[in-house]
Amino acid sequence: MSSPAIEYARKNYPRFMEELKALLRIPSISTLPENDADCRKTAETLAAELKRIGLENSQLMETVGHPLVYADWLHAPGKPTVLLYGHYDVQPVDPIDEWLTPPFEPTERGGNLYARGSADDKGQVMAQVKALESLMTAYGKLPVNVRVLLEGDEEVGGEGIAAYVASKPANLKCDFALISDTELFAPGLPTLCVGLRGMIYTEIEVRGPKSDLHSGMYGGAAPNPFVSLAQILAKLKDEDGHIAIPGFYDDIIPPSPEELAAWKSLPFDEEHYRKTEVGSPKLVGEAGYSVLERTWARPTLDVHGIPGGFTGAGAKTVIPAKALAKVSMRLVPGMTPAKAFAQYKSYVEKIAPAGVDVEVRLIHSGDPCLIPVNNPYIQAATRALHEVWGKDTVFIRSGGSIPIVGDFDRHLGAPSVMMGFGLPDDNIHAPNEKFHIRNFELGIESLIRFLEEAAN
């Protein structure tokens, strides 16, 4: 299996890798204001690269957050139009002392490229860009009409792109979207993600006394917001992993028997997953469901942080005036963020202890989604992946959330092909994030063949 475009890519892999490294050196951390200029620099770099390889209308579009990058090439009459999506922003690097090499100095080690953003999502964005370059250079044109939309706020909720897509601009009209921000189920196993969990991310703030108080003088009479918050959190989920919010499970659409059977046939080693990926003494969760069911097709509730109070060295006997917890829920098909948040908010307010005021805030949300596997673009992707990887494609779901997938479906009527090339152990959002170099190369070839197949 080869083509002029794939031959071009193979000859240029060393340059492609150096260009990816240059992009990774820019610390485009979207959540930190001190990195705003770096986010803009990354967007400008990508816009210039899209223009260089032959796309038209390359530009930055301002949002409430970091700018979107847009470009297109629309000279394939009678062929479908694909919207390529990715994100150029990255997660913070803390804890920095756990990185073996500097997070923004890309380092090759053991066949992998280590850097923040290497797998999530700059490496996969560059795979898309280099597939387009290979096609344009080899043929002087693209096999399908292409629009590119890259965002810089994916790691902080994607508010800007969500508002833009909801406005249904004419320059986003497409037949399907192509998203490379997922992973292979196992090394060397071509994978298409056809389901995502949605989410709601919230804050619970508990307020008690009007100011911090001395626990010796007021303890026993004044309410302690941290104790009240702990009591609330403890009642959200029982020891068996069951979420206690009334009605929370009512609308869930369970996986089909065929899907469950396919998941059972996947090469999944639960003990390896526990020891290598999770690293805990035991796995937890709802009884009666496999690990894949619990992570792909069941809702969750997790606490991410409880900032506030006194956390310095030594002792300070203070009853804090308020306490805060950051809490999220992953949602599955059948559930909606609006209803889930309303149920959760009502329950928290009901179980709040006496003596404190409680405020429940929604920070951001995203819908769950399921992609039908019989649509022609999924089938084209399956053929392309088989040619490149030499194996049958497996269909999986992801426990994570990509809110833009629901936005594309709801506002543009466009199904998404989620063709990603990361690996489960790539340490995304963690120290020592990596991207397997061979996956970068085979990802480019897969995208080339997919765009060629999608034209047929």
C-alpha positions as CSV (number, residue, x, y, z in Angstrom):
1,M,0.0,0.0,0.0
2,S,1.4,3.3,-1.0
3,S,0.7,6.5,-2.9
4,P,2.6,9.6,-4.0
5,A,1.3,11.4,-0.9
6,I,2.5,8.7,1.4
7,E,5.9,8.5,-0.3
8,Y,6.3,12.2,0.2
9,A,5.4,11.9,3.9
10,R,7.9,9.1,4.4
11,K,10.7,11.1,2.8
12,N,9.9,14.1,5.0
13,Y,9.3,12.5,8.4
14,P,12.6,14.0,9.9
15,R,11.5,17.5,8.9
16,F,7.9,16.8,10.1
17,M,9.3,15.8,13.5
18,E,11.5,18.9,13.8
19,E,8.5,21.1,13.0
20,L,6.4,19.3,15.7
21,K,9.2,19.9,18.2
22,A,9.2,23.6,17.4
23,L,5.5,23.8,18.1
24,L,5.9,21.8,21.3
25,R,8.5,24.3,22.6
26,I,5.8,27.0,22.8
27,P,4.2,26.7,26.3
28,S,0.6,27.3,25.2
29,I,-1.0,26.6,28.6
30,S,-4.5,28.0,28.2
31,T,-5.5,28.1,31.8
32,L,-2.6,30.4,32.9
33,P,-2.9,34.1,32.0
34,E,0.9,34.5,31.9
35,N,0.9,32.1,28.9
36,D,-1.7,34.1,26.8
37,A,1.0,35.4,24.5
38,D,2.3,31.8,24.0
39,C,-1.2,30.6,23.0
40,R,-1.5,33.4,20.4
41,K,2.0,32.6,19.1
42,T,1.0,29.0,18.7
43,A,-2.1,30.0,16.8
44,E,-0.1,32.3,14.5
45,T,2.4,29.5,13.9
46,L,-0.3,27.1,12.8
47,A,-2.1,29.7,10.7
48,A,1.1,30.5,8.9
49,E,1.8,26.7,8.3
50,L,-1.7,26.1,6.9
51,K,-1.1,29.0,4.5
52,R,2.3,27.7,3.5
53,I,1.1,24.3,2.5
54,G,-1.5,25.7,0.2
55,L,-4.7,26.3,2.2
56,E,-6.7,29.5,1.7
57,N,-8.3,32.0,3.9
58,S,-5.9,31.2,6.7
59,Q,-6.7,33.5,9.7
60,L,-7.1,33.9,13.4
61,M,-10.6,34.5,14.7
62,E,-11.0,36.2,18.1
63,T,-13.2,34.6,20.8
64,V,-13.8,35.3,24.5
65,G,-10.7,33.2,25.1
66,H,-7.8,32.3,22.9
67,P,-8.2,32.7,19.1
68,L,-9.5,30.1,16.7
69,V,-7.4,29.2,13.7
70,Y,-9.3,28.7,10.4
71,A,-8.3,27.8,6.9
72,D,-9.9,26.1,4.0
73,W,-9.5,24.6,0.5
74,L,-12.7,24.2,-1.4
75,H,-11.8,23.2,-5.0
76,A,-13.1,19.6,-5.2
77,P,-16.5,19.9,-6.8
78,G,-18.8,17.0,-6.2
79,K,-16.7,15.7,-3.3
80,P,-17.6,15.9,0.4
81,T,-16.4,18.6,2.7
82,V,-14.5,17.6,5.9
83,L,-14.0,19.9,8.9
84,L,-10.6,19.0,10.6
85,Y,-10.6,19.8,14.3
86,G,-7.9,19.9,16.9
87,H,-6.7,22.0,19.8
88,Y,-3.3,23.8,20.3
89,D,-3.6,24.5,24.0
90,V,-2.1,22.3,26.6
91,Q,-2.4,21.4,30.3
92,P,-0.3,22.9,33.0
93,V,2.9,20.9,33.8
94,D,2.6,20.6,37.6
95,P,4.2,18.7,39.4
96,I,7.2,19.9,37.5
97,D,9.7,17.9,39.6
98,E,8.2,14.6,38.3
99,W,9.3,15.3,34.7
100,L,12.4,13.4,33.7
101,T,13.1,16.1,31.0
102,P,11.8,19.7,30.7
103,P,8.2,19.6,29.6
104,F,8.7,22.2,26.8
105,E,12.0,20.8,25.5
106,P,10.8,17.8,23.4
107,T,13.0,14.8,24.0
108,E,13.2,11.5,22.1
109,R,13.5,8.5,24.3
110,G,12.7,4.9,23.7
111,G,10.8,5.5,20.5
112,N,8.7,8.2,22.1
113,L,8.6,12.0,22.0
114,Y,8.3,13.4,25.5
115,A,6.8,16.9,25.9
116,R,3.7,18.6,27.2
117,G,1.1,18.5,24.4
118,S,2.9,15.8,22.4
119,A,-0.1,13.5,22.4
120,D,-2.8,16.0,23.6
121,D,-3.1,17.4,21.0
122,K,-0.2,19.1,19.2
123,G,1.2,15.9,17.8
124,Q,-2.1,14.8,16.4
125,V,-2.9,18.3,15.0
126,M,0.5,18.2,13.2
127,A,-0.4,14.7,11.9
128,Q,-3.5,16.3,10.3
129,V,-1.5,19.3,8.9
130,K,1.3,17.1,7.5
131,A,-1.3,14.8,5.9
132,L,-2.7,17.8,4.1
133,E,0.8,19.0,3.1
134,S,1.6,15.6,1.7
135,L,-1.6,15.5,-0.4
136,M,-1.2,19.0,-1.7
137,T,2.4,18.6,-2.6
138,A,2.0,15.2,-4.2
139,Y,-1.1,16.0,-6.3
140,G,-1.3,19.8,-6.4
141,K,-4.8,19.5,-4.9
142,L,-6.8,17.7,-2.1
143,P,-9.1,14.8,-2.8
144,V,-12.0,16.4,-0.8
145,N,-13.0,19.9,0.3
146,V,-11.3,20.8,3.5
147,R,-12.0,23.3,6.3
148,V,-9.7,23.4,9.3
149,L,-10.8,24.7,12.7
150,L,-8.3,24.7,15.6
151,E,-9.0,26.0,19.1
152,G,-7.0,27.2,22.0
153,D,-9.4,26.7,24.9
154,E,-10.1,22.9,24.8
155,E,-8.4,22.3,28.1
156,V,-10.5,25.0,29.9
157,G,-13.9,24.2,28.6
158,G,-14.0,25.5,25.0
159,E,-16.4,28.3,25.6
160,G,-15.2,30.3,22.6
161,I,-15.4,27.6,20.0
162,A,-18.8,26.4,21.4
163,A,-20.3,29.9,20.9
164,Y,-18.8,30.2,17.4
165,V,-20.1,26.8,16.2
166,A,-23.5,27.5,17.8
167,S,-23.8,30.6,15.5
168,K,-23.7,28.2,12.5
169,P,-21.3,30.2,10.4
170,A,-21.4,29.4,6.7
171,N,-17.6,28.8,6.7
172,L,-18.2,25.6,8.9
173,K,-20.6,23.9,6.5
174,C,-19.4,20.4,6.1
175,D,-20.4,16.8,5.6
176,F,-18.4,15.4,8.5
177,A,-15.8,16.3,11.0
178,L,-12.4,14.6,11.5
179,I,-11.1,14.7,15.0
180,S,-7.6,13.4,16.0
181,D,-7.7,13.7,19.8
182,T,-8.2,10.1,20.9
183,E,-6.1,7.0,21.2
184,L,-5.6,3.5,20.0
185,F,-7.0,0.8,22.3
186,A,-3.6,-1.0,22.3
187,P,-0.3,-0.5,20.6
188,G,-0.6,-1.3,16.9
189,L,-4.4,-1.8,17.0
190,P,-6.2,0.6,14.7
191,T,-9.1,2.2,16.6
192,L,-12.0,4.4,16.0
193,C,-13.8,6.0,19.0
194,V,-17.5,6.0,18.4
195,G,-18.7,7.2,21.8
196,L,-17.8,9.8,24.4
197,R,-19.0,10.6,27.8
198,G,-20.3,14.1,28.4
199,M,-19.7,16.0,31.6
200,I,-20.6,18.8,34.0
201,Y,-17.9,20.5,36.0
202,T,-19.1,22.3,39.1
203,E,-18.1,24.1,42.3
204,I,-19.7,23.7,45.7
205,E,-19.1,26.6,48.0
206,V,-20.1,26.4,51.6
207,R,-20.2,29.5,53.7
208,G,-20.5,29.6,57.5
209,P,-19.2,32.4,59.8
210,K,-18.8,35.9,58.5
211,S,-15.0,35.6,58.9
212,D,-12.4,33.1,60.0
213,L,-12.7,32.3,63.7
214,H,-10.5,30.9,66.5
215,S,-11.5,27.3,67.0
216,G,-10.8,27.5,70.7
217,M,-13.1,30.4,71.3
218,Y,-15.8,29.4,68.8
219,G,-15.4,25.7,68.2
220,G,-18.5,23.8,69.2
221,A,-20.8,26.6,68.4
222,A,-19.8,28.1,65.1
223,P,-20.4,25.9,62.0
224,N,-17.3,24.7,60.2
225,P,-17.7,24.9,56.4
226,F,-15.1,22.3,55.8
227,V,-16.9,19.7,58.0
228,S,-20.2,20.6,56.3
229,L,-18.6,20.3,52.9
230,A,-17.1,16.9,53.8
231,Q,-20.6,15.7,55.0
232,I,-22.1,16.8,51.7
233,L,-19.4,15.1,49.6
234,A,-19.7,11.9,51.6
235,K,-23.4,11.7,50.7
236,L,-23.0,12.1,47.0
237,K,-21.7,8.6,46.4
238,D,-21.8,5.4,48.5
239,E,-19.0,3.0,49.2
240,D,-20.0,0.8,46.3
241,G,-19.5,3.6,43.8
242,H,-23.2,4.3,43.3
243,I,-24.1,7.9,42.9
244,A,-26.8,8.8,45.4
245,I,-28.4,11.7,43.5
246,P,-32.1,10.8,43.0
247,G,-33.0,10.1,39.4
248,F,-29.4,10.4,38.2
249,Y,-29.5,7.0,36.4
250,D,-33.1,7.2,35.0
251,D,-32.4,8.2,31.4
252,I,-29.2,6.1,30.7
253,I,-29.2,4.2,27.4
254,P,-27.1,1.1,28.0
255,P,-24.7,-0.4,25.5
256,S,-26.2,-3.0,23.1
257,P,-25.5,-6.7,23.6
258,E,-23.4,-6.6,20.4
259,E,-21.3,-3.7,21.7
260,L,-20.8,-5.4,25.0
261,A,-19.7,-8.6,23.2
262,A,-17.2,-6.6,21.1
263,W,-15.7,-5.0,24.2
264,K,-15.2,-8.4,25.8
265,S,-13.2,-9.5,22.8
266,L,-10.7,-6.6,23.1
267,P,-7.2,-7.3,24.4
268,F,-7.8,-5.8,27.8
269,D,-5.7,-7.0,30.8
270,E,-7.4,-5.7,34.0
271,E,-4.4,-6.5,36.2
272,H,-2.0,-4.7,33.9
273,Y,-4.5,-1.7,33.8
274,R,-4.6,-1.7,37.6
275,K,-0.8,-1.9,38.1
276,T,0.5,0.1,35.1
277,E,-2.1,2.7,34.2
278,V,-3.9,3.3,37.5
279,G,-1.2,2.2,40.0
280,S,-3.6,1.6,42.9
281,P,-3.9,-1.4,45.3
282,K,-7.4,-2.1,43.9
283,L,-9.9,-1.0,41.3
284,V,-13.2,0.4,42.5
285,G,-16.6,1.1,41.1
286,E,-20.1,-0.2,40.6
287,A,-20.5,-3.9,41.1
288,G,-21.8,-5.9,38.1
289,Y,-20.0,-3.9,35.5
290,S,-16.7,-4.6,33.8
291,V,-13.9,-2.0,33.9
292,L,-14.6,-1.0,30.3
293,E,-18.3,-0.6,31.1
294,R,-17.6,1.5,34.2
295,T,-15.2,3.8,32.3
296,W,-17.0,4.0,29.0
297,A,-20.8,3.6,29.6
298,R,-21.5,4.5,33.2
299,P,-21.7,8.0,34.8
300,T,-19.2,9.1,37.4
301,L,-18.9,11.6,40.1
302,D,-15.4,12.8,41.2
303,V,-13.9,15.4,43.5
304,H,-10.9,17.2,42.0
305,G,-9.8,19.6,44.7
306,I,-10.8,21.3,48.0
307,P,-8.9,24.6,48.1
308,G,-9.1,26.9,51.1
309,G,-8.6,27.0,54.8
310,F,-5.1,26.8,56.4
311,T,-2.6,24.5,54.6
312,G,0.7,26.0,55.5
313,A,3.4,24.5,57.7
314,G,2.7,24.3,61.4
315,A,-0.6,24.8,63.1
316,K,-3.3,27.5,62.9
317,T,-6.5,26.7,64.7
318,V,-8.9,28.5,62.5
319,I,-12.5,27.8,61.6
320,P,-12.6,29.1,58.0
321,A,-15.4,31.3,56.8
322,K,-15.9,29.2,53.7
323,A,-14.9,26.0,51.9
324,L,-14.9,25.1,48.3
325,A,-14.9,21.8,46.3
326,K,-14.5,21.2,42.6
327,V,-16.8,18.3,41.5
328,S,-17.5,16.8,38.1
329,M,-19.7,14.2,36.7
330,R,-19.2,12.2,33.5
331,L,-22.5,11.6,31.7
332,V,-23.4,8.8,29.3
333,P,-25.8,8.6,26.3
334,G,-29.4,9.4,27.4
335,M,-28.3,11.9,30.0
336,T,-28.2,15.7,29.4
337,P,-26.0,18.2,31.2
338,A,-28.9,20.5,32.1
339,K,-31.0,17.8,33.8
340,A,-28.0,16.2,35.5
341,F,-26.9,19.5,37.0
342,A,-30.4,20.4,38.1
343,Q,-30.7,17.0,39.9
344,Y,-27.3,17.4,41.5
345,K,-27.9,21.0,42.6
346,S,-31.2,20.2,44.1
347,Y,-29.8,17.2,46.0
348,V,-26.8,19.2,47.4
349,E,-29.1,21.9,48.6
350,K,-31.3,19.3,50.3
351,I,-28.6,17.5,52.2
352,A,-26.7,20.7,53.2
353,P,-26.2,20.7,57.0
354,A,-27.8,23.4,59.2
355,G,-25.8,26.6,59.9
356,V,-24.2,27.1,56.5
357,D,-25.2,28.5,53.1
358,V,-24.4,26.5,50.0
359,E,-24.0,27.6,46.4
360,V,-23.6,25.2,43.6
361,R,-22.1,26.6,40.4
362,L,-21.8,25.1,36.9
363,I,-18.4,25.9,35.4
364,H,-18.8,24.1,32.0
365,S,-20.5,21.2,30.4
366,G,-20.6,18.9,27.4
367,D,-23.1,16.4,25.9
368,P,-22.3,12.6,25.6
369,C,-22.4,11.2,22.1
370,L,-22.6,8.0,20.1
371,I,-21.6,7.8,16.4
372,P,-23.4,5.2,14.2
373,V,-20.7,2.9,12.8
374,N,-22.6,2.3,9.5
375,N,-22.2,5.9,8.2
376,P,-20.0,6.1,5.0
377,Y,-17.2,8.1,6.6
378,I,-16.7,5.6,9.4
379,Q,-16.6,2.9,6.8
380,A,-14.0,4.9,4.8
381,A,-11.9,5.3,7.9
382,T,-12.1,1.6,8.6
383,R,-10.8,0.8,5.1
384,A,-8.0,3.3,5.4
385,L,-6.9,2.1,8.8
386,H,-6.8,-1.5,7.7
387,E,-4.6,-0.6,4.7
388,V,-2.1,1.3,6.9
389,W,-2.0,-0.9,10.0
390,G,-2.7,-4.3,8.4
391,K,-5.4,-5.2,11.0
392,D,-9.1,-4.9,11.4
393,T,-10.3,-1.7,13.2
394,V,-11.9,-1.9,16.6
395,F,-14.7,0.4,17.7
396,I,-14.5,1.7,21.2
397,R,-15.9,4.4,23.4
398,S,-13.9,6.8,25.5
399,G,-14.5,7.7,29.1
400,G,-13.4,11.2,28.4
401,S,-15.3,14.1,26.9
402,I,-14.8,16.2,23.7
403,P,-17.7,18.6,23.9
404,I,-17.2,19.9,20.4
405,V,-18.3,16.5,19.0
406,G,-21.8,17.2,20.3
407,D,-21.7,20.8,19.1
408,F,-20.8,19.6,15.6
409,D,-23.7,17.2,15.6
410,R,-26.2,19.6,17.1
411,H,-25.4,22.8,15.3
412,L,-23.8,21.6,12.0
413,G,-25.6,18.3,11.5
414,A,-22.1,16.8,11.0
415,P,-21.1,13.3,12.3
416,S,-17.6,13.1,13.7
417,V,-14.9,10.6,12.8
418,M,-12.7,10.3,15.9
419,M,-9.4,8.9,14.5
420,G,-6.7,9.3,17.1
421,F,-3.2,7.9,17.4
422,G,-2.3,8.3,21.1
423,L,-1.8,5.3,23.5
424,P,-3.4,4.6,26.9
425,D,-0.1,5.2,28.7
426,D,0.8,8.5,27.0
427,N,0.4,10.4,30.4
428,I,-1.8,13.1,29.0
429,H,-2.5,15.7,31.7
430,A,0.3,14.2,33.7
431,P,4.1,14.5,34.0
432,N,6.2,12.9,31.2
433,E,3.5,13.1,28.5
434,K,4.6,11.3,25.4
435,F,3.6,10.5,21.8
436,H,4.9,7.3,20.2
437,I,6.9,8.5,17.2
438,R,5.8,5.6,14.9
439,N,2.2,6.4,15.7
440,F,2.9,10.0,14.5
441,E,4.1,8.6,11.2
442,L,1.4,6.0,10.8
443,G,-1.2,8.6,11.8
444,I,-0.1,10.8,8.9
445,E,-0.4,7.9,6.5
446,S,-3.8,6.9,7.9
447,L,-5.1,10.4,7.5
448,I,-3.8,10.6,3.9
449,R,-5.5,7.3,3.0
450,F,-8.7,8.3,4.8
451,L,-9.1,11.6,3.0
452,E,-8.5,9.7,-0.3
453,E,-11.1,7.0,0.7
454,A,-13.6,9.7,1.7
455,A,-13.6,11.1,-1.8
456,N,-14.8,7.8,-3.3
